[in-house]
Amino acid sequence: MNQTINDIFYSVIDRNQPRVMTYKQTVQWIDISSRELYRDVIGVARTLASWGIGKGDRVAIISENRPEWAVADFATLLIGAVDVPLYPTLTPETSAHILSDSGARIAFVSTAEQLKKVLALKSRTALEKIVVMDYVGIPEGIPMHRLMHNPEMKRDPEMDARARSIQPDDLATIIYTSGTTGTPKGAMLTHGNIVSNLAHSLQSLNLSPRDVGISFLPLSHITARHVDYCMMQYGVPIAYCPNFDLLPDYLKGIRPTIFVGVPRVYEKIRSRVLHEAGRGAKRIIVGWALKVGRAHRDRITAGKQPSSPAWKLANALVYSKIREKLGGRVESFFSGGAPLGKDLSAWFVDVGIRIMEGYGLTETSPIIALNTPQAFRMGTVGQVFPNVECCIAEDGEILVRGPSVFKGYWNKPEETRNSFEGDWFKTGDIGEVDADGFLSVVDRKKDLLKTSGGKYITPQPIELKLKNNPLVAYAAVIGDRRKFASVIVAPHFPILEDWARTNGINFSSQEELANNPKVQALYEGIVAQVNQDLAQYERLKRVLIVPEEFTIASGQLTASMKMRRRAVEEKYRDRIEAVYAEAENTNSERMAVS
């Protein structure tokens, strides 16, 4: 049984597969075999060792998903060093903080752009050398290809022995949390933390080298890294997709058998389907197919394929076309990183797709609970892993303990102590466990809103209901310590623009469109529909439409596509204050849009 990530690497090498991973070069897919992977990793590991990098030293990786990411990762771990992954989309300021705080001595970067960014802030860090994956011709960047191609393909007994000496308790990686509530903190994960979680992940799927996975979620995130290690553990070839915009094309070319996404990916798929349905006959057919799917929802959730003539026809006309957009061969769909939402999960069930939602955090390596084909309950995040203990505190917070829980935060002993209640890790999430052991996550504890009247509002379920409408890209419920709740809506502009053209609305910019009275009335109507299912104190009394979608680059989303609530509120602080000031002045609870 694997005890370290290095053991997983050697299981890949010993399997001697002709295709361990693959990547696209212009129009051609290039396969990498077990022998080639060993050659490249050992070449980089030897170089790192020759530079004096040893056990416990930190090595940064700043790159999109590509084979070189895995090579840098394994090479670092083989010599007992600790890797520090950074999202390529991070600002120079945040990158400088992480590099400086971690004390990284070496950085692997992907492109000339990343190299220039790191060079500009190098003086603020402990970096000694920067290795670049692309051919960029910049003298300060050491070409990675010169390190990878060790001329000998045979085994290196000395390096193998060094790699095998690494123990489960040895630190493997420092992953800086996405910082939805503040400055990123470095979560320290050991080899044992990560491997203990892998031992219980996806084992019920009977994965083998006949399967294919696609790696497109950022490897700087623990969820994506967990999935890739899991694929390697079972010998599943991995196809790397460096850019989310390339995903539709890559899915057609690779035709994966397993797909792991975040909720935003699934939201975009649903929006695309509904958008393409348009009007007329096509829209009628899609609407009919969804109605047929709802009638067979219980059978799909039970993992059975309906056999009625109506379902078979709907499958041929609609459901199969949706699966084809995902490559046509996916047998298992998973979601993590953020709440999926019961409405979105139900929509996919209605088109014949069960999405296995899971739950976890960087600090738990990451999975705490996961739905499986054998144990699936829509609207929950599944049953708690057998190696994890879970309990619900008196205030509703989810507490966990077990071998996958991290060592603590790098350079932050006080924050480490505050994150535990005895030996129980405090997740910061509010949840509940049903009689069958299925865990449901209600909201982030820090996101709970308390009105000035003393009523608590959980914003996440309301936001998910709003996002169920394809016209809504993001929604942020606000109103902490206010008389009533309001909502900031970021429209899904491609669909909104089509709606505007259909309704004869002229516009020259997103800002002009967002301020149009008809658009304001449209979103008031969407909010009013959601309000019907809310308690009186939860209802959204004001709607603030913003002229842009939330993005990672703007700082309003984390790299795993979770909303940074504080960043959103801070950006629109003046408009929020104006909305509530107007409400005070008019002393009215009529719906208004600012």
Order of alpha helices (4+ residues) and beta strands (2+ residues): alpha-beta-beta-alpha-beta-alpha-beta-alpha-beta-alpha-beta-beta-alpha-alpha-beta-beta-alpha-beta-alpha-beta-alpha-beta-alpha-alpha-alpha-alpha-alpha-beta-alpha-beta-beta-beta-beta-beta-beta-alpha-beta-beta-beta-beta-beta-alpha-beta-beta-alpha-alpha-alpha-beta-alpha-alpha-beta
